[in-house]
Amino acid sequence: MARCENCYKKTRVGRQVSHSGHKTPRLFKPNLHAIWVVRGSRKVRIKLCTKCLRKVRKEQEELKKKLEVKLTKPAGNQTEIAAK
C-alpha cells in the first residue's frame, strides 16, 4: 500500500462525478517520492509525500545555515576584538 512514512497519508476512496451526475468509484493517491535519509549510522530509503518532503528539505537547509553561522561567528568575533 502506498503510504507516507512520516504522516501516514495513504490512498483514499472517493467518487468521480461526470457532467450528467453519474458516479463511479476512484482512488485518490498521495504524491509520494522515494528519498534516501540517514537514520543513525545507516542510509535508508523512505517514501514521503510532497508536503513532508518539503518540510524535511527545509529542516536540512536550516541546520546547514545554523552550522555555517556557528563556524563563522567565533572567527568573526575574534577579528573584531583584535581590531579594537
Biopython code that builds the backbone (N, CA, C, O; Angstrom):
import numpy as np
from Bio.PDB.StructureBuilder import StructureBuilder

atoms = [
    (1, "MET", "N", (0.844, -1.175, 0.000)),
    (1, "MET", "CA", (0.000, 0.000, 0.000)),
    (1, "MET", "C", (0.891, 1.242, 0.000)),
    (1, "MET", "O", (1.876, 1.312, 0.736)),
    (2, "ALA", "N", (0.538, 2.204, -0.822)),
    (2, "ALA", "CA", (1.284, 3.459, -0.879)),
    (2, "ALA", "C", (0.944, 4.285, 0.363)),
    (2, "ALA", "O", (-0.215, 4.599, 0.635)),
    (3, "ARG", "N", (2.023, 4.628, 1.118)),
    (3, "ARG", "CA", (1.799, 5.376, 2.349)),
    (3, "ARG", "C", (3.030, 6.201, 2.683)),
    (3, "ARG", "O", (4.158, 5.733, 2.527)),
    (4, "CYS", "N", (2.817, 7.423, 3.140)),
    (4, "CYS", "CA", (3.904, 8.290, 3.589)),
    (4, "CYS", "C", (4.389, 7.771, 4.934)),
    (4, "CYS", "O", (3.585, 7.491, 5.823)),
    (5, "GLU", "N", (5.717, 7.641, 5.084)),
    (5, "GLU", "CA", (6.254, 7.088, 6.318)),
    (5, "GLU", "C", (6.370, 8.125, 7.425)),
    (5, "GLU", "O", (6.745, 7.788, 8.547)),
    (6, "ASN", "N", (6.056, 9.368, 7.129)),
    (6, "ASN", "CA", (6.119, 10.412, 8.148)),
    (6, "ASN", "C", (4.723, 10.722, 8.702)),
    (6, "ASN", "O", (4.510, 10.674, 9.914)),
    (7, "CYS", "N", (3.789, 11.035, 7.827)),
    (7, "CYS", "CA", (2.444, 11.421, 8.286)),
    (7, "CYS", "C", (1.405, 10.318, 8.062)),
    (7, "CYS", "O", (0.238, 10.490, 8.415)),
    (8, "TYR", "N", (1.816, 9.192, 7.482)),
    (8, "TYR", "CA", (0.951, 8.040, 7.233)),
    (8, "TYR", "C", (-0.223, 8.351, 6.302)),
    (8, "TYR", "O", (-1.269, 7.708, 6.385)),
    (9, "LYS", "N", (-0.052, 9.324, 5.428)),
    (9, "LYS", "CA", (-1.069, 9.616, 4.422)),
    (9, "LYS", "C", (-1.108, 8.438, 3.451)),
    (9, "LYS", "O", (-0.056, 7.973, 3.012)),
    (10, "LYS", "N", (-2.302, 7.947, 3.107)),
    (10, "LYS", "CA", (-2.401, 6.786, 2.228)),
    (10, "LYS", "C", (-3.529, 6.969, 1.219)),
    (10, "LYS", "O", (-4.207, 7.997, 1.207)),
    (11, "THR", "N", (-3.718, 5.969, 0.382)),
    (11, "THR", "CA", (-4.737, 6.010, -0.661)),
    (11, "THR", "C", (-6.126, 6.112, -0.039)),
    (11, "THR", "O", (-6.457, 5.403, 0.912)),
    (12, "ARG", "N", (-6.928, 7.011, -0.601)),
    (12, "ARG", "CA", (-8.298, 7.188, -0.122)),
    (12, "ARG", "C", (-9.263, 6.870, -1.248)),
    (12, "ARG", "O", (-8.905, 6.956, -2.423)),
    (13, "VAL", "N", (-10.487, 6.502, -0.895)),
    (13, "VAL", "CA", (-11.501, 6.136, -1.875)),
    (13, "VAL", "C", (-12.499, 7.276, -1.997)),
    (13, "VAL", "O", (-12.883, 7.889, -1.001)),
    (14, "GLY", "N", (-12.915, 7.553, -3.229)),
    (14, "GLY", "CA", (-13.909, 8.596, -3.466)),
    (14, "GLY", "C", (-14.727, 8.258, -4.701)),
    (14, "GLY", "O", (-14.739, 7.121, -5.173)),
    (15, "ARG", "N", (-15.401, 9.260, -5.204)),
    (15, "ARG", "CA", (-16.234, 9.054, -6.389)),
    (15, "ARG", "C", (-15.942, 10.115, -7.426)),
    (15, "ARG", "O", (-15.763, 11.290, -7.103)),
    (16, "GLN", "N", (-15.895, 9.688, -8.671)),
    (16, "GLN", "CA", (-15.739, 10.614, -9.779)),
    (16, "GLN", "C", (-17.149, 10.914, -10.301)),
    (16, "GLN", "O", (-17.926, 9.997, -10.564)),
    (17, "VAL", "N", (-17.470, 12.201, -10.448)),
    (17, "VAL", "CA", (-18.808, 12.598, -10.863)),
    (17, "VAL", "C", (-18.729, 13.233, -12.239)),
    (17, "VAL", "O", (-18.021, 14.220, -12.440)),
    (18, "SER", "N", (-19.461, 12.659, -13.186)),
    (18, "SER", "CA", (-19.469, 13.187, -14.553)),
    (18, "SER", "C", (-20.426, 14.375, -14.655)),
    (18, "SER", "O", (-21.120, 14.709, -13.694)),
    (19, "HIS", "N", (-20.455, 14.997, -15.809)),
    (19, "HIS", "CA", (-21.330, 16.143, -16.034)),
    (19, "HIS", "C", (-22.798, 15.754, -15.853)),
    (19, "HIS", "O", (-23.601, 16.555, -15.374)),
    (20, "SER", "N", (-23.146, 14.522, -16.237)),
    (20, "SER", "CA", (-24.529, 14.070, -16.109)),
    (20, "SER", "C", (-24.872, 13.640, -14.685)),
    (20, "SER", "O", (-26.035, 13.370, -14.385)),
    (21, "GLY", "N", (-23.880, 13.574, -13.811)),
    (21, "GLY", "CA", (-24.131, 13.201, -12.429)),
    (21, "GLY", "C", (-23.863, 11.737, -12.143)),
    (21, "GLY", "O", (-24.054, 11.279, -11.017)),
    (22, "HIS", "N", (-23.418, 10.993, -13.157)),
    (22, "HIS", "CA", (-23.105, 9.576, -12.967)),
    (22, "HIS", "C", (-21.870, 9.447, -12.072)),
    (22, "HIS", "O", (-20.854, 10.100, -12.308)),
    (23, "LYS", "N", (-21.966, 8.609, -11.052)),
    (23, "LYS", "CA", (-20.866, 8.474, -10.089)),
    (23, "LYS", "C", (-20.174, 7.126, -10.262)),
    (23, "LYS", "O", (-20.819, 6.078, -10.308)),
    (24, "THR", "N", (-18.837, 7.178, -10.356)),
    (24, "THR", "CA", (-18.042, 5.961, -10.437)),
    (24, "THR", "C", (-16.954, 6.015, -9.366)),
    (24, "THR", "O", (-16.451, 7.095, -9.054)),
    (25, "PRO", "N", (-16.586, 4.867, -8.803)),
    (25, "PRO", "CA", (-15.550, 4.875, -7.768)),
    (25, "PRO", "C", (-14.175, 5.209, -8.346)),
    (25, "PRO", "O", (-13.877, 4.880, -9.494)),
    (26, "ARG", "N", (-13.353, 5.859, -7.547)),
    (26, "ARG", "CA", (-11.984, 6.185, -7.945)),
    (26, "ARG", "C", (-11.089, 6.227, -6.713)),
    (26, "ARG", "O", (-11.576, 6.201, -5.582)),
    (27, "LEU", "N", (-9.790, 6.292, -6.936)),
    (27, "LEU", "CA", (-8.817, 6.332, -5.857)),
    (27, "LEU", "C", (-8.086, 7.674, -5.867)),
    (27, "LEU", "O", (-7.730, 8.189, -6.927)),
    (28, "PHE", "N", (-7.871, 8.225, -4.696)),
    (28, "PHE", "CA", (-7.045, 9.421, -4.522)),
    (28, "PHE", "C", (-5.735, 8.960, -3.900)),
    (28, "PHE", "O", (-5.701, 8.570, -2.733)),
    (29, "LYS", "N", (-4.649, 9.004, -4.683)),
    (29, "LYS", "CA", (-3.355, 8.530, -4.198)),
    (29, "LYS", "C", (-2.484, 9.699, -3.765)),
    (29, "LYS", "O", (-2.508, 10.749, -4.406)),
    (30, "PRO", "N", (-1.716, 9.540, -2.690)),
    (30, "PRO", "CA", (-0.801, 10.610, -2.267)),
    (30, "PRO", "C", (0.367, 10.721, -3.248)),
    (30, "PRO", "O", (0.746, 9.739, -3.885)),
    (31, "ASN", "N", (0.928, 11.914, -3.363)),
    (31, "ASN", "CA", (2.059, 12.163, -4.251)),
    (31, "ASN", "C", (3.336, 11.787, -3.502)),
    (31, "ASN", "O", (3.911, 12.612, -2.792)),
    (32, "LEU", "N", (3.776, 10.534, -3.665)),
    (32, "LEU", "CA", (4.906, 10.016, -2.908)),
    (32, "LEU", "C", (6.214, 10.097, -3.688)),
    (32, "LEU", "O", (6.236, 9.958, -4.911)),
    (33, "HIS", "N", (7.304, 10.326, -2.954)),
    (33, "HIS", "CA", (8.645, 10.368, -3.522)),
    (33, "HIS", "C", (9.543, 9.501, -2.659)),
    (33, "HIS", "O", (9.487, 9.579, -1.431)),
    (34, "ALA", "N", (10.374, 8.673, -3.289)),
    (34, "ALA", "CA", (11.327, 7.844, -2.551)),
    (34, "ALA", "C", (12.638, 8.611, -2.430)),
    (34, "ALA", "O", (13.212, 9.031, -3.434)),
    (35, "ILE", "N", (13.108, 8.793, -1.197)),
    (35, "ILE", "CA", (14.369, 9.514, -0.975)),
    (35, "ILE", "C", (15.240, 8.718, -0.012)),
    (35, "ILE", "O", (14.750, 7.874, 0.739)),
    (36, "TRP", "N", (16.544, 9.002, -0.047)),
    (36, "TRP", "CA", (17.490, 8.385, 0.880)),
    (36, "TRP", "C", (17.701, 9.319, 2.059)),
    (36, "TRP", "O", (17.952, 10.510, 1.879)),
    (37, "VAL", "N", (17.596, 8.770, 3.283)),
    (37, "VAL", "CA", (17.752, 9.542, 4.500)),
    (37, "VAL", "C", (18.706, 8.791, 5.430)),
    (37, "VAL", "O", (18.690, 7.562, 5.485)),
    (38, "VAL", "N", (19.532, 9.536, 6.156)),
    (38, "VAL", "CA", (20.429, 8.920, 7.122)),
    (38, "VAL", "C", (19.712, 8.827, 8.459)),
    (38, "VAL", "O", (19.331, 9.841, 9.043)),
    (39, "ARG", "N", (19.532, 7.601, 8.937)),
    (39, "ARG", "CA", (18.921, 7.352, 10.245)),
    (39, "ARG", "C", (19.950, 6.657, 11.108)),
    (39, "ARG", "O", (20.301, 5.502, 10.866)),
    (40, "GLY", "N", (20.431, 7.361, 12.111)),
    (40, "GLY", "CA", (21.506, 6.806, 12.931)),
    (40, "GLY", "C", (22.776, 6.753, 12.101)),
    (40, "GLY", "O", (23.274, 7.788, 11.659)),
    (41, "SER", "N", (23.297, 5.568, 11.890)),
    (41, "SER", "CA", (24.506, 5.420, 11.080)),
    (41, "SER", "C", (24.201, 4.739, 9.751)),
    (41, "SER", "O", (25.120, 4.425, 8.994)),
    (42, "ARG", "N", (22.921, 4.506, 9.458)),
    (42, "ARG", "CA", (22.526, 3.809, 8.235)),
    (42, "ARG", "C", (21.807, 4.738, 7.272)),
    (42, "ARG", "O", (21.108, 5.666, 7.679)),
    (43, "LYS", "N", (21.994, 4.469, 5.992)),
    (43, "LYS", "CA", (21.289, 5.198, 4.946)),
    (43, "LYS", "C", (20.069, 4.367, 4.553)),
    (43, "LYS", "O", (20.212, 3.221, 4.126)),
    (44, "VAL", "N", (18.860, 4.940, 4.694)),
    (44, "VAL", "CA", (17.616, 4.212, 4.484)),
    (44, "VAL", "C", (16.794, 4.923, 3.413)),
    (44, "VAL", "O", (16.778, 6.152, 3.342)),
    (45, "ARG", "N", (16.112, 4.134, 2.581)),
    (45, "ARG", "CA", (15.234, 4.700, 1.555)),
    (45, "ARG", "C", (13.817, 4.717, 2.102)),
    (45, "ARG", "O", (13.292, 3.680, 2.509)),
    (46, "ILE", "N", (13.190, 5.902, 2.112)),
    (46, "ILE", "CA", (11.823, 6.024, 2.627)),
    (46, "ILE", "C", (10.958, 6.736, 1.604)),
    (46, "ILE", "O", (11.457, 7.439, 0.725)),
    (47, "LYS", "N", (9.657, 6.543, 1.731)),
    (47, "LYS", "CA", (8.696, 7.220, 0.856)),
    (47, "LYS", "C", (8.035, 8.337, 1.639)),
    (47, "LYS", "O", (7.494, 8.113, 2.721)),
    (48, "LEU", "N", (8.081, 9.554, 1.083)),
    (48, "LEU", "CA", (7.464, 10.711, 1.720)),
    (48, "LEU", "C", (6.518, 11.389, 0.742)),
    (48, "LEU", "O", (6.766, 11.411, -0.464)),
    (49, "CYS", "N", (5.425, 11.945, 1.275)),
    (49, "CYS", "CA", (4.536, 12.743, 0.440)),
    (49, "CYS", "C", (5.218, 14.091, 0.185)),
    (49, "CYS", "O", (6.192, 14.431, 0.858)),
    (50, "THR", "N", (4.723, 14.833, -0.755)),
    (50, "THR", "CA", (5.349, 16.089, -1.151)),
    (50, "THR", "C", (5.418, 17.073, 0.005)),
    (50, "THR", "O", (6.425, 17.761, 0.164)),
    (51, "LYS", "N", (4.377, 17.154, 0.807)),
    (51, "LYS", "CA", (4.342, 18.078, 1.935)),
    (51, "LYS", "C", (5.438, 17.750, 2.943)),
    (51, "LYS", "O", (6.138, 18.649, 3.410)),
    (52, "CYS", "N", (5.592, 16.475, 3.281)),
    (52, "CYS", "CA", (6.629, 16.073, 4.234)),
    (52, "CYS", "C", (8.025, 16.239, 3.637)),
    (52, "CYS", "O", (8.970, 16.579, 4.349)),
    (53, "LEU", "N", (8.154, 16.004, 2.347)),
    (53, "LEU", "CA", (9.446, 16.163, 1.685)),
    (53, "LEU", "C", (9.904, 17.612, 1.765)),
    (53, "LEU", "O", (11.083, 17.878, 2.000)),
    (54, "ARG", "N", (8.990, 18.543, 1.571)),
    (54, "ARG", "CA", (9.324, 19.966, 1.667)),
    (54, "ARG", "C", (9.770, 20.313, 3.091)),
    (54, "ARG", "O", (10.718, 21.075, 3.278)),
    (55, "LYS", "N", (9.083, 19.750, 4.096)),
    (55, "LYS", "CA", (9.444, 20.002, 5.490)),
    (55, "LYS", "C", (10.848, 19.479, 5.788)),
    (55, "LYS", "O", (11.641, 20.162, 6.437)),
    (56, "VAL", "N", (11.156, 18.279, 5.319)),
    (56, "VAL", "CA", (12.462, 17.671, 5.570)),
    (56, "VAL", "C", (13.564, 18.509, 4.920)),
    (56, "VAL", "O", (14.588, 18.781, 5.546)),
    (57, "ARG", "N", (13.359, 18.913, 3.685)),
    (57, "ARG", "CA", (14.371, 19.720, 2.989)),
    (57, "ARG", "C", (14.560, 21.077, 3.665)),
    (57, "ARG", "O", (15.684, 21.572, 3.751)),
    (58, "LYS", "N", (13.486, 21.672, 4.137)),
    (58, "LYS", "CA", (13.588, 22.959, 4.819)),
    (58, "LYS", "C", (14.378, 22.809, 6.129)),
    (58, "LYS", "O", (15.214, 23.654, 6.451)),
    (59, "GLU", "N", (14.113, 21.745, 6.871)),
    (59, "GLU", "CA", (14.841, 21.499, 8.118)),
    (59, "GLU", "C", (16.329, 21.295, 7.843)),
    (59, "GLU", "O", (17.174, 21.780, 8.596)),
    (60, "GLN", "N", (16.651, 20.578, 6.766)),
    (60, "GLN", "CA", (18.053, 20.354, 6.415)),
    (60, "GLN", "C", (18.750, 21.669, 6.075)),
    (60, "GLN", "O", (19.887, 21.893, 6.491)),
    (61, "GLU", "N", (18.080, 22.534, 5.326)),
    (61, "GLU", "CA", (18.660, 23.830, 4.967)),
    (61, "GLU", "C", (18.892, 24.689, 6.212)),
    (61, "GLU", "O", (19.920, 25.357, 6.328)),
    (62, "GLU", "N", (17.933, 24.668, 7.140)),
    (62, "GLU", "CA", (18.077, 25.449, 8.371)),
    (62, "GLU", "C", (19.249, 24.934, 9.208)),
    (62, "GLU", "O", (19.984, 25.731, 9.792)),
    (63, "LEU", "N", (19.432, 23.622, 9.272)),
    (63, "LEU", "CA", (20.553, 23.058, 10.016)),
    (63, "LEU", "C", (21.888, 23.462, 9.390)),
    (63, "LEU", "O", (22.843, 23.781, 10.099)),
    (64, "LYS", "N", (21.947, 23.447, 8.057)),
    (64, "LYS", "CA", (23.176, 23.851, 7.370)),
    (64, "LYS", "C", (23.501, 25.311, 7.674)),
    (64, "LYS", "O", (24.656, 25.651, 7.929)),
    (65, "LYS", "N", (22.484, 26.173, 7.649)),
    (65, "LYS", "CA", (22.698, 27.592, 7.930)),
    (65, "LYS", "C", (23.184, 27.791, 9.362)),
    (65, "LYS", "O", (24.086, 28.593, 9.602)),
    (66, "LYS", "N", (22.591, 27.065, 10.321)),
    (66, "LYS", "CA", (22.999, 27.186, 11.725)),
    (66, "LYS", "C", (24.451, 26.755, 11.907)),
    (66, "LYS", "O", (25.207, 27.386, 12.646)),
    (67, "LEU", "N", (24.833, 25.671, 11.225)),
    (67, "LEU", "CA", (26.213, 25.195, 11.331)),
    (67, "LEU", "C", (27.179, 26.207, 10.723)),
    (67, "LEU", "O", (28.254, 26.443, 11.275)),
    (68, "GLU", "N", (26.808, 26.807, 9.590)),
    (68, "GLU", "CA", (27.666, 27.804, 8.952)),
    (68, "GLU", "C", (27.828, 29.022, 9.850)),
    (68, "GLU", "O", (28.927, 29.565, 9.964)),
    (69, "VAL", "N", (26.746, 29.457, 10.487)),
    (69, "VAL", "CA", (26.796, 30.622, 11.366)),
    (69, "VAL", "C", (27.678, 30.318, 12.575)),
    (69, "VAL", "O", (28.485, 31.156, 12.977)),
    (70, "LYS", "N", (27.531, 29.127, 13.157)),
    (70, "LYS", "CA", (28.335, 28.759, 14.314)),
    (70, "LYS", "C", (29.816, 28.711, 13.959)),
    (70, "LYS", "O", (30.664, 29.113, 14.754)),
    (71, "LEU", "N", (30.123, 28.218, 12.763)),
    (71, "LEU", "CA", (31.520, 28.110, 12.351)),
    (71, "LEU", "C", (32.124, 29.466, 12.029)),
    (71, "LEU", "O", (33.309, 29.680, 12.283)),
    (72, "THR", "N", (31.350, 30.380, 11.483)),
    (72, "THR", "CA", (31.896, 31.666, 11.076)),
    (72, "THR", "C", (31.844, 32.709, 12.190)),
    (72, "THR", "O", (32.661, 33.629, 12.184)),
    (73, "LYS", "N", (30.929, 32.606, 13.133)),
    (73, "LYS", "CA", (30.791, 33.618, 14.183)),
    (73, "LYS", "C", (32.032, 33.754, 15.066)),
    (73, "LYS", "O", (32.507, 34.876, 15.244)),
    (74, "PRO", "N", (32.584, 32.677, 15.628)),
    (74, "PRO", "CA", (33.735, 32.853, 16.509)),
    (74, "PRO", "C", (34.917, 33.519, 15.805)),
    (74, "PRO", "O", (35.585, 34.368, 16.395)),
    (75, "ALA", "N", (35.180, 33.148, 14.562)),
    (75, "ALA", "CA", (36.288, 33.744, 13.840)),
    (75, "ALA", "C", (36.011, 35.242, 13.615)),
    (75, "ALA", "O", (36.920, 36.063, 13.735)),
    (76, "GLY", "N", (34.791, 35.586, 13.299)),
    (76, "GLY", "CA", (34.430, 37.000, 13.078)),
    (76, "GLY", "C", (34.555, 37.812, 14.357)),
    (76, "GLY", "O", (35.032, 38.945, 14.310)),
    (77, "ASN", "N", (34.148, 37.278, 15.481)),
    (77, "ASN", "CA", (34.238, 37.989, 16.760)),
    (77, "ASN", "C", (35.685, 38.209, 17.171)),
    (77, "ASN", "O", (36.006, 39.266, 17.714)),
    (78, "GLN", "N", (36.552, 37.267, 16.934)),
    (78, "GLN", "CA", (37.949, 37.393, 17.312)),
    (78, "GLN", "C", (38.632, 38.503, 16.523)),
    (78, "GLN", "O", (39.454, 39.236, 17.074)),
    (79, "THR", "N", (38.306, 38.637, 15.245)),
    (79, "THR", "CA", (38.938, 39.681, 14.452)),
    (79, "THR", "C", (38.423, 41.061, 14.868)),
    (79, "THR", "O", (39.170, 42.040, 14.837)),
    (80, "GLU", "N", (37.148, 41.137, 15.257)),
    (80, "GLU", "CA", (36.597, 42.420, 15.719)),
    (80, "GLU", "C", (37.246, 42.839, 17.030)),
    (80, "GLU", "O", (37.546, 44.018, 17.217)),
    (81, "ILE", "N", (37.466, 41.903, 17.932)),
    (81, "ILE", "CA", (38.089, 42.213, 19.227)),
    (81, "ILE", "C", (39.539, 42.638, 19.007)),
    (81, "ILE", "O", (40.021, 43.566, 19.657)),
    (82, "ALA", "N", (40.223, 41.970, 18.105)),
    (82, "ALA", "CA", (41.623, 42.313, 17.834)),
    (82, "ALA", "C", (41.724, 43.705, 17.188)),
    (82, "ALA", "O", (42.694, 44.426, 17.422)),
    (83, "ALA", "N", (40.731, 44.078, 16.381)),
    (83, "ALA", "CA", (40.769, 45.366, 15.710)),
    (83, "ALA", "C", (40.551, 46.511, 16.710)),
    (83, "ALA", "O", (41.063, 47.608, 16.488)),
    (84, "LYS", "N", (39.817, 46.293, 17.786)),
    (84, "LYS", "CA", (39.534, 47.341, 18.763)),
    (84, "LYS", "C", (40.762, 47.550, 19.591)),
    (84, "LYS", "O", (40.765, 48.392, 20.489)),
]
sb = StructureBuilder()
sb.init_structure("model")
sb.init_model(0)
sb.init_chain("A")
sb.init_seg("    ")
for serial, (resi, resn, name, xyz) in enumerate(atoms, 1):
    if name == "N":
        sb.init_residue(resn, " ", resi, " ")
    sb.init_atom(name, np.array(xyz, "f"), 0.0, 1.0, " ", f" {name:<3s}", serial, name[0])
structure = sb.get_structure()
